[in-house]
Amino acid sequence: MDLIKSMMVAASGLKAQSGRMRIIAENIANTDSASRIPGGDPYQRRIPTFQQNLDREIGTHVVSLGRPVLDKTEFKLKYMPGHPGADENGYVKMPNVNGMVEAMDMREAQRSYEANLNLIQASRRMISQTIEILRK
């Protein structure tokens, strides 16, 4: 039944989007995680990736979360001479995480999650209505 397949595809989307939200949450949590080693690199932003896989059991493609990619943008420098990770000039490398970008990504992940959830709910209603028609 195609409705069951669509629910399984949407379920894979739910799983992928929840993984995406986890990576974004890690980025937000490490916004201020500087290195404690002088001149060391701080937390580096991770970018979630997706991949499609053929699910042979249901005979269609599903989405899954791929390996996160490290963001290659420059680290910000912040003047904090008393910090243990400060270099000889008093600057500390700060993570390349932008709170606004993460908030937008989280919002997009939330919308995608809700879309997949709505698809599952609509499919369930259609199956229930079909069963109800067949009972009569």
C-alpha angles and dihedrals in degrees: 000000000000094000090063090050091050089051091051091049090049090048089056087051090052091052093047093048093048089053089049090053090051091055091047090049089052090052093050092046091054097046091117099031104127124176117264091210114087108256091002124142118259128217110312119219115251122217117208117230131197133213134188121231130189109240102207092192094064096024099234142089121273131187126242136177113262128204112298116248122225115243108240097202119124122274117245118243120224125188107236109142094180095054116108090229095054118123124227090281093051097254123134124201110237126200119274091237118129112200093209093053091048091049090052092047090049091051091050091048090049091052092049090048091051091048091054091046091051090051091055092048092049091049091050091051091050092050091048092049091049091051090048091053092049092052092060 
